[in-house]
Amino acid sequence: MRLARRSISGGSQLQSEINVTPLVDVCLVLLIIFMIVTPLMVGQVQLNLPRAASADKVGEEHPLLTISVKADGTIFAGGAIVGAERAGEEIAAAAAKDNQRPVVLRVDRDARYGDAVKIVEYCRQAGFHEIGLAADRSAATAQ
């Protein structure tokens, strides 16, 4: 038994459609990958931290406010770049939300000492009481 092809003009006609299902699948996979990777990349600013064998781990009772200072003087608060001129405002805004949480100051080994002192001063003025300096414990114990 043979199936007959019918068309209006009398000849056979191919019907072509674009199948978007594979495109949607690839887009969703890429979206999921970016959703997983982005928080990991944003959370930490790449710094060359000073080494200290006696560095303690920070407790997890309260969420931390992490402030990072790069060697070129760029300042990050909570993973977002704030700049030196707005650092005091951003720290005060974070203190208005919760000034009981600990502040972890991550300062690059090659950063200026004055930049770190300025950030500590902003934190004290905003009302933060627990201010800690981050150090690279693994590099110190490897030496």
Backbone as CSV, one residue per row, in Angstrom:
resi,resn,N_x,N_y,N_z,CA_x,CA_y,CA_z,C_x,C_y,C_z
1,MET,0.839,-1.163,0.000,0.000,0.000,0.000,0.886,1.228,0.000
2,ARG,0.634,2.090,-0.892,1.435,3.291,-1.070,0.662,4.525,-0.657
3,LEU,1.383,5.444,0.042,0.744,6.700,0.431,0.920,7.717,-0.681
4,ALA,-0.105,8.385,-0.961,-0.056,9.373,-2.041,0.213,10.747,-1.450
5,ARG,0.977,11.538,-2.197,1.232,12.927,-1.795,0.275,13.818,-2.569
6,ARG,-0.309,14.699,-1.851,-1.219,15.613,-2.523,-0.728,17.039,-2.347
7,SER,-0.926,17.799,-3.334,-0.665,19.228,-3.238,-1.643,19.944,-4.147
8,ILE,-1.775,21.218,-3.913,-2.731,22.005,-4.684,-2.279,22.145,-6.128
9,SER,-1.010,22.326,-6.358,-0.521,22.526,-7.719,-0.322,21.222,-8.475
10,GLY,-0.492,20.129,-7.819,-0.360,18.863,-8.504,0.977,18.200,-8.285
11,GLY,2.050,18.908,-7.920,3.370,18.327,-7.682,3.586,18.116,-6.195
12,SER,4.664,17.473,-5.848,4.955,17.289,-4.426,5.630,18.547,-3.881
13,GLN,5.299,18.869,-2.648,5.819,20.093,-2.038,6.401,19.744,-0.672
14,LEU,7.612,20.203,-0.410,8.245,19.975,0.884,7.833,21.063,1.855
15,GLN,7.589,20.652,3.056,7.245,21.619,4.084,8.451,21.741,5.010
16,SER,8.989,22.940,5.132,10.165,23.135,5.983,9.821,24.076,7.128
17,GLU,10.246,23.677,8.319,10.046,24.488,9.517,11.359,24.538,10.287
18,ILE,11.543,25.601,11.024,12.717,25.714,11.884,12.356,25.112,13.235
19,ASN,13.148,24.171,13.666,12.930,23.536,14.958,13.713,24.321,16.010
20,VAL,13.002,25.019,16.889,13.656,25.869,17.885,13.920,25.143,19.202
21,THR,13.480,23.931,19.327,13.669,23.194,20.580,15.143,23.031,20.954
22,PRO,16.033,22.627,20.038,17.448,22.535,20.437,18.047,23.889,20.822
23,LEU,17.615,24.947,20.167,18.107,26.281,20.505,17.679,26.670,21.916
24,VAL,16.433,26.402,22.254,15.940,26.709,23.596,16.679,25.865,24.635
25,ASP,16.938,24.605,24.328,17.679,23.742,25.254,19.075,24.287,25.536
26,VAL,19.774,24.691,24.512,21.129,25.228,24.678,21.089,26.527,25.478
27,CYS,20.123,27.385,25.192,20.012,28.656,25.929,19.726,28.418,27.405
28,LEU,18.870,27.470,27.710,18.575,27.183,29.113,19.785,26.595,29.839
29,VAL,20.529,25.751,29.184,21.741,25.203,29.800,22.753,26.313,30.069
30,LEU,22.938,27.219,29.119,23.854,28.345,29.328,23.379,29.238,30.465
31,LEU,22.076,29.475,30.546,21.523,30.295,31.618,21.802,29.657,32.977
32,ILE,21.600,28.368,33.083,21.855,27.675,34.347,23.334,27.732,34.712
33,ILE,24.202,27.556,33.739,25.644,27.632,34.006,26.026,29.016,34.520
34,PHE,25.521,30.066,33.875,25.841,31.421,34.325,25.252,31.708,35.700
35,MET,24.077,31.172,35.992,23.474,31.391,37.304,24.293,30.732,38.410
36,ILE,24.928,29.624,38.112,25.735,28.934,39.117,27.108,29.580,39.266
37,VAL,27.722,29.988,38.167,29.096,30.492,38.188,29.181,31.941,38.653
38,THR,28.204,32.768,38.336,28.278,34.198,38.640,28.455,34.492,40.127
39,PRO,27.685,33.909,41.041,27.930,34.216,42.458,29.322,33.817,42.927
40,LEU,29.875,32.780,42.359,31.222,32.371,42.746,32.261,33.383,42.299
41,MET,32.049,33.994,41.140,33.002,34.967,40.615,32.862,36.313,41.301
42,VAL,31.654,36.710,41.636,31.417,38.030,42.207,31.840,38.089,43.667
43,GLY,31.707,36.988,44.390,31.960,36.980,45.817,33.371,37.326,46.222
44,GLN,34.353,36.978,45.460,35.736,37.182,45.849,36.473,38.035,44.830
45,VAL,37.119,39.045,45.324,37.998,39.875,44.509,39.382,39.249,44.596
46,GLN,40.053,39.115,43.476,41.376,38.490,43.465,42.407,39.433,44.085
47,LEU,42.941,39.019,45.227,43.936,39.812,45.948,45.129,38.937,46.301
48,ASN,46.243,39.582,46.508,47.449,38.927,46.988,47.529,39.235,48.484
49,LEU,46.881,38.393,49.312,46.780,38.665,50.744,48.106,38.435,51.454
50,PRO,48.331,39.158,52.560,49.524,38.905,53.364,49.452,37.512,53.992
51,ARG,50.589,36.950,54.318,50.644,35.608,54.891,50.719,35.698,56.411
52,ALA,49.982,34.806,57.086,50.022,34.737,58.543,49.675,33.325,58.976
53,ALA,50.578,32.688,59.700,50.342,31.310,60.140,49.325,31.244,61.267
54,SER,49.147,32.321,62.007,48.249,32.303,63.162,46.872,32.880,62.849
55,ALA,46.507,32.980,61.597,45.205,33.546,61.227,44.082,32.623,61.680
56,ASP,43.048,33.202,62.290,41.888,32.442,62.761,40.794,32.460,61.706
57,LYS,39.945,31.439,61.754,38.780,31.423,60.876,37.696,32.275,61.503
58,VAL,36.896,32.902,60.655,35.825,33.768,61.126,34.595,32.922,61.396
59,GLY,33.908,33.204,62.512,32.668,32.500,62.829,31.554,32.876,61.863
60,GLU,30.557,32.033,61.773,29.462,32.246,60.827,28.160,32.613,61.542
61,GLU,28.220,33.222,62.730,27.004,33.574,63.451,26.209,34.640,62.707
62,HIS,26.898,35.629,62.204,26.276,36.717,61.450,26.843,36.705,60.033
63,PRO,26.065,37.197,59.081,26.650,37.351,57.741,27.752,38.408,57.782
64,LEU,28.795,38.177,57.048,29.953,39.071,57.054,29.774,40.204,56.057
65,LEU,30.360,41.343,56.371,30.524,42.413,55.393,31.987,42.353,54.968
66,THR,32.216,42.017,53.724,33.581,41.895,53.219,33.937,43.136,52.426
67,ILE,35.020,43.785,52.816,35.523,44.962,52.109,36.916,44.611,51.604
68,SER,37.135,44.807,50.316,38.418,44.456,49.703,39.086,45.702,49.150
69,VAL,40.403,45.785,49.321,41.196,46.893,48.789,42.287,46.287,47.912
70,LYS,42.260,46.641,46.633,43.270,46.126,45.706,44.527,46.987,45.773
71,ALA,45.585,46.516,45.159,46.869,47.218,45.181,46.783,48.587,44.523
72,ASP,45.909,48.745,43.526,45.781,50.038,42.846,44.849,51.005,43.575
73,GLY,44.326,50.612,44.754,43.463,51.481,45.536,41.983,51.289,45.276
74,THR,41.609,50.391,44.378,40.202,50.118,44.110,39.582,49.438,45.325
75,ILE,38.394,49.902,45.716,37.732,49.383,46.910,36.442,48.678,46.501
76,PHE,36.243,47.483,47.051,35.042,46.692,46.808,34.339,46.482,48.139
77,ALA,33.035,46.660,48.170,32.234,46.370,49.360,31.159,45.371,48.963
78,GLY,31.189,44.205,49.584,30.220,43.172,49.257,30.351,42.652,47.842
79,GLY,31.533,42.727,47.261,31.763,42.233,45.907,31.544,43.260,44.818
80,ALA,30.947,44.410,45.155,30.699,45.451,44.157,31.724,46.565,44.321
81,ILE,32.182,47.094,43.215,33.172,48.170,43.255,32.492,49.455,43.733
82,VAL,33.085,50.114,44.725,32.501,51.347,45.246,33.416,52.543,45.058
83,GLY,34.694,52.354,44.971,35.613,53.472,44.798,35.935,54.131,46.122
84,ALA,37.043,54.828,46.161,37.520,55.450,47.401,36.612,56.577,47.864
85,GLU,36.046,57.329,46.921,35.228,58.482,47.301,33.874,58.085,47.875
86,ARG,33.351,56.904,47.531,32.040,56.479,48.013,32.126,55.391,49.075
87,ALA,33.314,54.996,49.454,33.471,53.890,50.403,32.822,54.206,51.747
88,GLY,33.017,55.405,52.248,32.425,55.790,53.526,30.912,55.745,53.503
89,GLU,30.313,56.206,52.402,28.850,56.184,52.268,28.322,54.757,52.224
90,GLU,29.000,53.891,51.481,28.560,52.498,51.359,28.679,51.764,52.696
91,ILE,29.738,52.034,53.430,29.923,51.388,54.732,28.870,51.886,55.715
92,ALA,28.566,53.179,55.678,27.522,53.722,56.552,26.155,53.135,56.205
93,ALA,25.880,52.943,54.919,24.606,52.340,54.506,24.514,50.888,54.977
94,ALA,25.628,50.160,54.916,25.639,48.773,55.393,25.456,48.721,56.906
95,ALA,26.014,49.696,57.619,25.871,49.739,59.073,24.445,50.083,59.472
96,ALA,23.763,50.885,58.664,22.376,51.227,58.963,21.485,49.985,58.905
97,LYS,21.838,49.038,58.054,21.065,47.792,57.963,21.365,46.872,59.149
98,ASP,22.648,46.697,59.475,23.055,45.804,60.568,24.508,46.100,60.934
99,ASN,24.707,46.815,62.052,26.082,47.133,62.443,26.646,46.129,63.455
100,GLN,25.916,45.042,63.707,26.395,44.004,64.619,27.187,42.919,63.903
101,ARG,27.114,42.896,62.578,27.829,41.843,61.856,29.312,42.187,61.760
102,PRO,30.150,41.172,61.706,31.588,41.419,61.612,31.991,41.939,60.232
103,VAL,33.016,42.751,60.211,33.579,43.267,58.965,34.917,42.570,58.737
104,VAL,35.090,42.039,57.543,36.363,41.423,57.173,37.009,42.314,56.128
105,LEU,38.166,42.824,56.449,38.901,43.717,55.550,39.978,42.903,54.845
106,ARG,39.809,42.745,53.534,40.782,42.009,52.711,41.612,43.049,51.965
107,VAL,42.854,43.204,52.354,43.735,44.211,51.762,44.871,43.505,51.039
108,ASP,45.088,43.891,49.802,46.185,43.326,49.022,47.513,43.639,49.710
109,ARG,48.429,42.715,49.603,49.747,42.871,50.217,50.467,44.118,49.714
110,ASP,50.223,44.507,48.467,50.904,45.656,47.877,50.092,46.943,47.950
111,ALA,48.953,46.929,48.650,48.126,48.135,48.775,48.775,49.108,49.759
112,ARG,48.383,50.360,49.656,48.920,51.377,50.566,48.323,51.202,51.957
113,TYR,49.116,51.383,52.951,48.682,51.252,54.338,47.588,52.268,54.660
114,GLY,47.709,53.462,54.101,46.725,54.514,54.351,45.328,54.151,53.877
115,ASP,45.233,53.376,52.787,43.919,52.951,52.301,43.234,52.038,53.315
116,ALA,43.992,51.133,53.908,43.425,50.226,54.908,43.007,50.990,56.162
117,VAL,43.820,51.934,56.588,43.499,52.729,57.776,42.233,53.549,57.540
118,LYS,42.086,54.088,56.337,40.899,54.870,56.002,39.630,54.015,56.081
119,ILE,39.699,52.773,55.593,38.546,51.876,55.639,38.198,51.513,57.083
120,VAL,39.210,51.247,57.909,38.961,50.949,59.321,38.299,52.147,59.992
121,GLU,38.749,53.345,59.670,38.148,54.560,60.232,36.685,54.696,59.811
122,TYR,36.378,54.444,58.538,34.988,54.485,58.062,34.129,53.473,58.819
123,CYS,34.674,52.286,59.056,33.923,51.246,59.766,33.647,51.657,61.208
124,ARG,34.635,52.224,61.870,34.448,52.678,63.257,33.421,53.810,63.325
125,GLN,33.493,54.759,62.399,32.535,55.863,62.379,31.117,55.374,62.111
126,ALA,30.982,54.307,61.326,29.660,53.774,60.996,29.069,52.956,62.141
127,GLY,29.892,52.566,63.117,29.383,51.828,64.266,29.723,50.350,64.285
128,PHE,30.548,49.897,63.377,30.985,48.498,63.400,32.016,48.320,64.511
129,HIS,31.881,47.231,65.274,32.804,46.987,66.382,33.768,45.843,66.096
130,GLU,33.316,44.856,65.334,34.177,43.715,65.004,34.752,43.907,63.610
131,ILE,36.026,44.270,63.553,36.705,44.485,62.273,37.935,43.587,62.264
132,GLY,37.994,42.713,61.281,39.116,41.790,61.180,39.847,41.956,59.869
133,LEU,41.118,41.601,59.881,41.935,41.643,58.668,42.125,40.225,58.149
134,ALA,41.918,40.031,56.858,42.075,38.712,56.245,43.540,38.471,55.911
135,ALA,43.944,37.221,56.055,45.311,36.815,55.710,45.242,35.456,55.035
136,ASP,46.282,35.141,54.301,46.366,33.864,53.600,47.092,32.871,54.498
137,ARG,46.328,32.040,55.152,46.887,31.090,56.102,47.607,29.935,55.401
138,SER,47.066,29.479,54.276,47.652,28.321,53.592,49.044,28.626,53.049
139,ALA,49.264,29.840,52.554,50.578,30.200,52.014,51.616,30.320,53.126
140,ALA,51.183,30.745,54.312,52.127,30.907,55.416,52.564,29.561,55.975
141,THR,51.660,28.596,56.017,52.028,27.289,56.554,52.824,26.463,55.558
142,ALA,52.732,26.798,54.265,53.465,26.056,53.235,54.941,26.422,53.211
143,GLN,55.297,27.565,53.768,56.690,28.013,53.718,57.521,27.379,54.798
